Amino acid sequence: MALKKYCIIALVAVMVMVLSVGSPIVVAEYSPESSPGLHTGWMMELGGDNITYNRTYEYYIPTGYTGSEEVPLLFSFHGLGSSGLGQITLTEFDVLAEQEGFIAVFPNATTLDPASYPSCAEGLPDLPGAEIQWNMGAPGSLQYCAGIDDVGFASDMVDWFENNYNIDESRIYATGMSNGAMFSYLLAFNLTGTFAGIAPVCSPMTLNLGGSTTPITVIVMMGTADPIVPYEGYGSLNVTYSTNETIAYWRGVDNTTTGPVETVWGPTESDSTVVTRYVYSGGTDGTEVILFKVDGGGHTWPGGPEYAPEWVIGKFSNHIDGSAQIWKYLPPEKYFLTIYSTKGGSVTTPGRETFANIEFDGATMFFYPGTGDTVVDLVATPFSSNWEFVNWTGDVSTIADADAATTTITITPDRDYEITANFQLVSEEEPGGCFIATAAYGTSTAEQLDVLREFRDDVLLESTVGSRLVDLYYQVSPPIADFISEHSFVRTLVRELLIDPVVWLVEATGDIWRN
């Protein structure tokens, strides 16, 4: 690892810095956080322009961490113009870290003033936030002109976590989005032997990375219609390989001998993209190269939130949970159970936590080969009396009773399992105690409630999160309905100040949510 040029300080630490010619920088260090949850770390960097930069990163400690056992360490680097917190929202690796018991780190790139580096500013991409990038060691960023040593920053973060936490050094990983994806390739070349796997999303590999690399597992996710970083790359501009060239390069490094084994998701009525997973295995030391090709997909994290309009970043794909798939293939390879539910209900697994991305309509838990069979409890619950459970479909051969809402599934960790709880509508009437219907009864507003029912059925009930919100509404609604039915003045206020504006807003945005 590179020599330490940084000292870590907490948000609450007092920085004592003495700057003079020939004198070192003196700072106060702090004890690492051991409490579970999200924390912020700081490092001081002396850049190539002799300016001291305060480097920051977010990191998540899972509840189960005690220090008695080694845990994996995963870095997730944000894209151009984003931040560590933005990367958390995009990937939800903090949620997955809590479930799977690893430490997740979300570093922040530096933010520089273009006016300070006019020669580099002329070559910046015409994108919002171009002053926030990782230094790729070549022109194209302000960080290159400033001599920001981001590789050294990453190296020293690895050192610090290894020194202060019980890290499994064989399970350190780097992922990234867009510019962060490019940076993860750079780390594989310049910190050889540090990372067991990398998972770049929304970028093929850049050219002229320098250094050398050894066999590691590589997971690439790319949309064929990415308008920001093309699937075919920027080879004509001498910037990146194409995606296919990237896969071929790493297959050569890893010396994979089998594959590809293909798996396809989509299209569906609500998602026209098609995801094809290509797995090349049998590489040196068990390494693999995996490509998730998202036909029709844009500059998005599969299963993550659509953080910008489609006309800017292209189509969003929700056929797979990108973060869950990355975790599955980062060595050692794991198998998963993914649970879906149709409109009208949700599924819980008592005694277990399941990982689910915000936009991804499914929950996933992981199992390691060689750990034996595991029995998972399943409880399918309709969101109201208007709905009823029908059955389980998918990989149901080991479900105790596929027609029972409360049952079990036995997982043998030698393959993946995907199951769906199916629900059907048994009544079109509102459940009892709907305060919206109560407030609108006998007025013109009552005639406009169909648009709210349409929004509920076509938007909210199409996702697990939406179904749970509807379920919560019908749990808290009855006492409110009883109260306003006995107080006409309150009933009027609720209708005019709450329900009428909501009806207007849902109607006004109908063209958006109906499509």
N, C-alpha and C positions, 0 to 999 in steps of 0.2 A: 504493500500500500504506500501511497505517497506520504511524505513527511507531514506531520500535522502543522497546518497553517491557521487552524481555526480553534477557537475555544467556545464551548457551548455555554449559553446563559439562558435562564428562564425568563419568562415575562416579568416575574417579580424580582429578579436579581438586579443588583446595582452594578452598573458598568463603571469601572474606574479605568479610564484610558489616558495614558500619558504619551503624547506624540512629540517627538523631537528628533532632529537629525541624528541618525545612528543609534537611536534608542528603540527598544522593542515595544510592542503594544502590550499593556498589562490589563487583563480583564478579570472579573470575578466568575468563577465556575460555580455550578450548582449541582446538587445531587439529582440523579435522574428520577423521573416520576415512576412510582410503582403502583399508584392507584389506578383502577380501571377507568377507561374513558379516553376522550380526545385531549391531547396536550399540544403545546407549541414549544419547539426548541429553536435555539438561535446559535449561529456561528459567526465569527468575524473572519472576513477574507480580505487579504491585501491583493488588489487587482494589479494587472500589468501596467496600469496607469498610476500606480502608487496611491490609489484611493482605497480607503478601507470600506468594505461593503458588509452590511449586516445581513447575513443569510438566515432564512427561516424555513421551517418545515413543520407540518402537522404530523402527529403520530398517534396511533390508537393502540392502547394496551387492553387486551381482552380481560374479562372478569375472572376467568379461570387461571390467569397467570400468577404463579407463586414463586418462580425462580428455581424450583426444585427439578424441573424437567426442561430439556431443550425445546425451543419453539422455532418455527420457521420465521423468516423476515422477508416481507414483500414491499418493494418500492414501486410507487405508481406516479409517473411523471406526467404533469399536465401539458396541454397543448399551447400553442402560441396565443398570447393574450389572456390566458386563464390563470388559475392559481391552484394551490393545494386543496383549498376548500372546494373549489369548483370541481376538482378531480374526485373528491369524495362524493359530491352530489351526482356526478356522472356515472361512477362505477359502483358505489356502495360497498367498496372493499372493506370499509370499517364494520359494516354489518356482518360480512362474511368472516372477517377476522374474529369477531365476537363469537360466532358460531363454531369456527374451526380452530380457534385457539392460537392464531399467529399474530405477530406484531405487524401492523401496516403503517407505512411511512409515505407521506404525500409532500414532497419538497416543493418549494417555490423558486421559480427562476427570478433573476434580477429584473428590475424595471429601470431602464435608462432613458436619458433625455436625448432625443435625436439631435438637438441643437449642439450638444457637446461632441458629437461624432459625425460631422456633416459628410465626410467621405463615405461612411458606412450607411448613413441615412438614405443616400441616393439609391442604394441597392436593396432597401427593405421591400418585402412583399406588400402589395396594396391590400392589406387586410387590417381590420381593427385590432389594436393591441400588439402591433408588430414590434413595439419597443420591449415586449416581454417575451424572451426566448431563451432556449438553452444554447450555449456556445457549442456548435458542431465542429469547431476547429477549422472553419473555412469561411470566406466572406459570405455575407447574407444576413448578418445580424449585428446590432450594436455591441453585443457581448463579445464578438470576435475582436472588434477594434479596442474594446476596453480590456482585453486580456483576461476575461472572467474564466477562472479555471473550474468549470462545472464538473469535469471528470474528477478533479481533486476533491471537490465538495462531496460528490457521491462516495468516493473512496473513504473520506474521513467520517462520513455518516456511518458507513459500514463498520469502520473501526470502533466508533463510539458505542454503537449498539452492541457489538461483540464484547466490548470491555465492561458494559454496564448491565447487560441482560444476558440470560442464558440462551444464546442463539445457537441453533443447529447450523453450523457453517456449511453443511452439505445441502441446505435448503434455503438459500438466499436467491431471491428472484427480482427481476426488473420488468415492469410493464409500462406502457405509456400510450398516450393519445396524440396522434398527429406529430407535431414537433417533439413531443415527449416520446413518441414511438421511434422517431429517428434517433433520439438520444439513447434509447435502450440498445439499439444496434451498436452505437458508438461505445457504450460501456462494455459490450461483449468483446469488442476488439481491444479496448485499452485497459480493462481490468480483468484480464484473462485469469480464469480459475476462481473468480469471485462468485459468479452467478451460475446456478444450476439450470436456469432457464430464463428466457425472455419472452414477452408477449406484446409485440407491437400491434397497435390498432390504428388503422387509417393512415398507413404509410408503408410503401415498400422501402427497401434499404437504400440509404444514400451512398453515393460513390466516394471513393478516396477517403475512407475512414482512417487509414493508417493503422499501424500495429498489426497484430495477428490474433487469431482466435483458435480455440480448441472446441471439440464437440460439446454442444449443449442442446437441450430441447428448445425449439423455436416454434412459437404459435403466432401466426399472422392472421389478422382479420381485415378484409378489404372489401369495399363496395365497388362494383363495376361502374357505377354512375357517380362516383365521387367527384364533385365539381371543384374541390379544393386541392386535393392531391390525387391525381388520376391513377386508376388501376394500372395503366400502362406506364406510369412513371413519367419522369422528366428527363429521359435519356437524351433527348435532342438538345437539352440545355445543359447536359453534363452535370445533372444534379442527383438523380436517383436511377436505380435499376427499375425495371418493370416488376410487377408482383410475381409473375412466373419466373423471371430471372432470379429474383430473391429466393424463391423456394428452391430452385435448382442449385443455387450457390450453397445453401445450408444443407441440402441433401448430400452434396459433395463433401462438405466439411464433416458431417455426421456419418457419412458412408452408410446411409440407410439401404436396406436390402429388400424390404417388402413394401407393398402398397402401390397405388393408394387404395385404402379402404374408404368407400364413399358412403355418406349418409346425407339425406336430403330432407329439408323442412320447407313447407309452403309449395305453392301460394295458397292463400285463403281469401275468403270474401273481403276481409278487412285489411289484408296485407298482401300486396301484389309481389313483394320481393320473394326470392327463392334463395335459401341458404344451403350451400353444399359444403360439407366437411370432408377434406381429403387428409387421410392419416398415412404418413410414411413412417414405418417403424423399422426395428432391427438395426438401429444405428450403434455406433461405438458406445460402450458402457450403457446400453439401453436407451440412448437418446432417440427422440422422434422429431419429425418436422410435420406440423399440422397447419393446413390452410383452411380458413373459413371464408369461402367466396360468397359474397352477398350480391347476387344478380339483381340489378336495379337499385341497390342500396347506395346511400350517400355517405357523407362525412360524419357518421354517427357511430356511437358505441352500441353494438347489438343488445337490445333489451333495455338500454338506458333511456333517459329522458330526451325528448327532442328539444334541444337547447336553443335552437334558432329556427326561423321559418324554412319550410321545405325548399322554397325558391333560392335560398342562400346555401344550404348544406345538403340538399337532396333528400331522398326518402329515408325514413326511419324504418327499421326492421325489428319486429318483436317476436320472431319465430323462436329465437334462442335467447338465453340469458348469457351474454358475453362473459361476464365476470365469473359465473359458475363454470362455464366451459373452460376458461383459462385455468381456474383452480383445479379442475379435473385433470388436466393434462400436464400441469407443472409437476415435475417428478417429486415423489413417486406417483405414478398414475393412480387415480382413484375411480370408483364407480359411484353412480348417484341414483337416487330415487327422486323424480320430479313429479309433483302432484298438481294437477290442474282441476278447475271446476268450471262448469258451464254457468250460464246466466241463472240466477235465482238462489245461489247458496255459496257456502265456503267450506273449507276442510281444515280441521285442526289435527295435530298429532300429539296427544297428551304426553307430557314428560319429555318432549323433544322440541328443539328450536329448528325452524326451517328458514333458509335464506331465500328472500324474494326481492328482486329489484323493483323499483317504483313502477316502471311501466310494464314490466314483464309479468304476465298473468300466470304465475306458477310459483311453487315453492320447492326448494331443492335441499336434500341432505346427502352427505357423502359417506362412503364406506371404503375401508382399505382392504385390499386382497389379503387373504390369510388370516383374517380376524374371525372367521366363522359366520354362521347364519345369525341374522338379527331380525327380531320380530318388532314391527312398528305398528302401533295402534292408530287407527283411522276413524275419525268422526266427521261425517258429512252432515251439515246443518243448513236447512232451508232458511232464507233470510226472513221469511214471514209465513203465516198460515196460508198465504196465496200460492205457495210453492211446495213441492214435495220432492223428495229424493227418488230417483229412478233406479240407477245401478252404477257400478264401476265398469269402465272399459279401459282398454290398453293392455298392458302386461299384467293380466289378472290371474295367471295360472297359479300363483302362490297366495292369492287373496283367499282368506278363509270362507267368506261368503260374499260373492260379487253383487248380491241383491240386497245386502244389509247396509244401512247407513253407518252403523257402528260395527267395525270388523277389524281385522289385522291383515298385514301383508308380511311375508317372510322374505327377507332380502339375502340372497347368496352373492357375495361380492366378487362375481366373475363376469358381470355384465351390467348395463344400465337398465333402469326400470322407468317407465313413464306411464302414469295412470291418470284417469279423469273421473271425477264425480259428476254425474249427470243429474240435472234437476228439470222439472217441468212445471208449467203454470197450471194450477187447478182452479183458480178463480180470478176474474178480472176486477172484482170488487176491492175497494180499499180495505186494508186491515182496520179493525176497530181502533178508535182513538187517534185518528190522523188529524192533528191540529190544523194543518193547512186546509183540509176539506171542511173542518168545523168552522174555521174563520171565514171561509168563502161561501158557506151554505146560504142559499137564498139571495145571493147577489150576482151581479154580472161577472164577477171574478170566477165564480164556480164554472161558468161556461168556458173559461180559458185554461182550466187546469189540465186539459188533455196534453198540452205541450210539455208540462212538467212530467206527466206520466210517460210521455214519449222519451224525454231526456233521461228519465230514470231507467227505462227498459233498454234503450239503445246505447246509452253511454255508461251510466253508473254500473248497471248490472252486467256489463261486458267485462268487468275486471274484478279481481278479488278485493282490491282496496275499495272500489266503488260499492260493491255488494256489502262490505262491512259497514260502510257509512250509512247505507240505506237501512241495514239491520239496526244500527245504533239509533237512527231516527225513529224507527217504530218502537224501540224500547223506551225512549224518553218522551215520546209524543203523547201517550194517553193522559198523564196528569196535566199536561199543558192544555190539551183539548178540553178536559173537564173544567179547568179553571176559567178558560176564556168563554166557555159556553154559559157560565153563570155570571159573567161580567161583560155586558154588551159594549161598554166603552173600550175595554181592553181588546175585545174581539175586533172592533173597528180599527184600533191602532195597529194591531198585528196585520190585519188585511191591507191597510193602506200604506203602512210604513215598511212592511217586510214582504208580504206575498206579492202585491202588485208590482213593486220594482223587480223582484226576482222573475216574475212572469214576463215582464217587459224585456229584461236582459236575456233570458233564454230564447224568447222569440226573435230578438234582434240578432242573436248570434247563430240562429238556426242553420244558415248556409254553411257555417264552419263546422259545427258538431255533427250535422247530418252527413257530412262528407269525410 
